Each structure stands twice: as C-alpha cells, then as structure tokens.
Amino acid sequence: MITAETRRRWSSEGKRAIVEEAARTTTSVSEVARRHGIASSLLFRWRREFADADRKQVPPPPAFIPVALPAPAGLPARQDRSSGRIEIELAGGRRIRVDAAVDVGVLKQIIDALEGQ
C-alpha cells in the first residue's frame, strides 16, 4: 500500500522569498504565514536559520600580524624637524600615529604589513 506524502518541500529560494516578504510587510508575521499556508513557528524558524547563515558568511576580521623590524644600526643625527605627530587612517578605520621624524621606509613597511601587502 502506497500513501501520499502530505509534507511540502520548500526550496531555499522559496523560503527566503517568504522570509523577505515577512520582513517587508506592515502586517504580522502570522498573517504572512497564513497567506502561504504554513505555521508561523515555521516562518520564525526559517527567519532564524537565514539570519544564522548570513552571520556565518561575514568574513572574520583580519588577524593580528606581528612585525619584526631590524634593529637600527646606530642613531642618525637628528635633523631639525618639527616635533609634531602624524595620524594616518587606514582602510577599515584603523589609525597609525607617528612622530613627524619617522623614517619613511620603516613607516611604509608597517603600513604594507597592516594592509596585507
């Protein structure tokens, strides 16, 4: 004896469309569920599953990159520069603050390391 299956199968696209409709509507989530012939608890579960999946797709923040610089050979004679500070804002809102007398080559190595180049 063969029995018919009464459980419906929803594609991922179909589920997402119903979840997005529930997010856009001015009526209740239960009303959207009734319109599609599903239990509101199922719609809430789909919404939670899509939110969890979307959170997992966000890339993790970049890891800390240790920088090893060679020891200076000797202290160079200090040139007469202003003793001001320079603030550089990198991608992602990171900032580097350095003295105005910073060695440009060393600063470039630090920025390249932080930017992952």
C-alpha positions as CSV (number, residue, x, y, z in Angstrom):
1,M,0.0,0.0,0.0
2,I,1.4,3.4,-1.0
3,T,0.5,6.5,0.8
4,A,0.8,10.0,-0.4
5,E,3.1,12.4,1.4
6,T,1.4,15.5,2.7
7,R,4.6,17.3,3.7
8,R,5.5,20.1,1.3
9,R,9.1,20.7,0.3
10,W,10.2,24.3,0.1
11,S,13.2,25.4,-1.9
12,S,15.8,27.7,-0.3
13,E,14.7,30.4,-2.7
14,G,11.1,30.0,-1.8
15,K,11.8,30.1,1.9
16,R,13.9,33.2,1.5
17,A,11.2,34.9,-0.5
18,I,8.6,34.3,2.2
19,V,11.1,35.4,5.0
20,E,11.8,38.6,3.0
21,E,8.1,39.2,2.5
22,A,7.5,38.9,6.2
23,A,10.3,41.5,6.8
24,R,8.8,44.0,4.3
25,T,5.2,43.7,5.3
26,T,3.3,46.0,7.6
27,T,1.1,43.2,8.7
28,S,2.1,40.5,11.2
29,V,4.4,37.5,10.5
30,S,1.5,35.2,11.3
31,E,-0.6,36.8,8.5
32,V,2.2,36.2,6.0
33,A,2.5,32.6,7.2
34,R,-1.3,32.1,6.8
35,R,-1.2,33.5,3.3
36,H,1.4,30.8,2.4
37,G,-0.3,28.0,4.3
38,I,2.5,27.5,6.8
39,A,2.6,27.7,10.6
40,S,4.0,30.9,11.9
41,S,6.5,28.9,14.0
42,L,8.0,27.5,10.8
43,L,8.4,31.0,9.4
44,F,10.1,32.1,12.5
45,R,12.4,29.1,12.3
46,W,13.3,29.9,8.6
47,R,14.0,33.5,9.6
48,R,16.4,32.4,12.4
49,E,18.1,29.9,10.1
50,F,18.7,32.6,7.4
51,A,20.0,35.1,10.0
52,D,22.4,32.5,11.3
53,A,23.6,31.6,7.8
54,D,24.0,35.3,6.9
55,R,26.1,35.8,10.1
56,K,28.4,32.9,9.1
57,Q,29.1,34.4,5.7
58,V,30.6,37.6,7.1
59,P,34.4,37.3,6.9
60,P,36.2,37.4,10.2
61,P,38.2,40.5,11.0
62,P,41.8,40.3,9.9
63,A,44.2,38.6,12.3
64,F,47.0,40.4,14.1
65,I,50.1,40.5,12.0
66,P,53.4,40.5,14.0
67,V,56.0,42.8,12.6
68,A,59.7,42.2,13.1
69,L,61.9,45.1,12.2
70,P,65.7,45.0,12.1
71,A,67.5,46.8,15.0
72,P,68.8,50.2,14.0
73,A,72.5,50.2,13.2
74,G,73.0,53.5,15.0
75,L,71.1,56.6,15.9
76,P,71.3,59.0,13.0
77,A,71.9,62.6,13.7
78,R,68.6,64.2,14.4
79,Q,67.5,66.6,11.7
80,D,65.8,69.8,12.7
81,R,62.2,68.7,12.1
82,S,59.1,69.8,14.0
83,S,58.2,67.5,16.8
84,G,54.6,67.2,15.6
85,R,52.7,64.0,15.2
86,I,51.2,62.5,12.0
87,E,48.0,60.5,12.1
88,I,47.3,58.1,9.2
89,E,43.9,56.5,8.8
90,L,44.0,53.1,7.0
91,A,41.2,51.1,5.4
92,G,38.7,49.8,8.0
93,G,39.1,52.8,10.3
94,R,42.5,51.7,11.7
95,R,44.8,54.6,12.6
96,I,48.6,54.9,13.0
97,R,50.0,57.8,14.9
98,V,53.7,58.5,14.4
99,D,56.2,61.2,15.2
100,A,56.9,63.6,12.3
101,A,60.5,62.5,12.3
102,V,59.6,58.9,11.5
103,D,61.7,57.1,8.9
104,V,59.6,56.9,5.7
105,G,60.9,53.5,4.8
106,V,60.0,51.9,8.1
107,L,56.6,53.6,8.0
108,K,56.0,52.1,4.6
109,Q,56.9,48.6,5.8
110,I,54.5,49.0,8.7
111,I,51.6,50.2,6.5
112,D,52.3,47.4,4.0
113,A,52.2,44.8,6.7
114,L,49.0,46.1,8.2
115,E,47.3,46.3,4.8
116,G,48.4,42.8,4.0
117,Q,50.6,43.6,1.0
